[in-house]
Amino acid sequence: MKIDWKRKLTSRKLWVSIAGFVAGLVIIFGGTQETADKITGAIMSGAAVVGYVLGEGLADGGNKGSGTDE
């Protein structure tokens, strides 16, 4: 069974789940809510970058050989 990593890494559900899990761990191990919020924000920002980069890479790959250079 082959895993489609590009689709998995661009899944908003995956990143929200990871952010929630990490925020919960921060609170459990004595971190403050403010720290958990900052870490969650950083994870979601990273997810946006990953999604953009993969999306642009797929779009560029789809345009390869189309004769346009944008």
N, C-alpha and C positions, 0 to 999 in steps of 0.2 A: 504494500500500500504506500503510495507516494503522497507526501504532505505538501500542500501548496503554501509554502512559507510566505510568499509575497502577500497572499490574501490574508493569512493569519496575522501577519505583522501590521497590516493596515486596518484590522478590525477594531472599531471603537469599543466594542464589548470587551475585548481582551484587555485593552489599556485601562478601561474603567475598573475592571476586576483587579488588575494588578495594583492600581493606585489605591483602591479600597483595602486590599489585603495589606499593603505596606503601611498605610495609615493606621490600620488596626494594630499592627505589630508595634508601631511607634508608641501608641497609647498604652498597650499592654506592658511594654518594657520601660514605662516611666516617662516617656516624652510628653510634651504639652500638646494641646490641640493646635496651637499656633505652628509648632514644628511639623505636625502631621499635615496641616494645610499647605505649608510650604513644600513639603516633599511631594504631596499629591499634585500640586501645581507644576512642579518640575517634571514629574512623570508625564503628565498630560501635555506639557509643552514639547517634551521629547517625542511623544507619540505623534504630535502634529507634524513635526519635522520629518520623522520616519515616513509617515503617510505621504507627505508632499514629495519627498525624494523618490520613493518607490513609484508613486503615481506619475511623476515626470519621467522617470526612467522607462516606465511602460509606454507612456505616450511617445517618447522619443524613439523607442524601439519599434512602435507601430508605424511611425512616419519614416522610418529608414527606407531609403530607396524611392521615396515619393517625389524627389526632385525639389523639395522645399527646404530651405535652410533658415529656420527661425530660431 
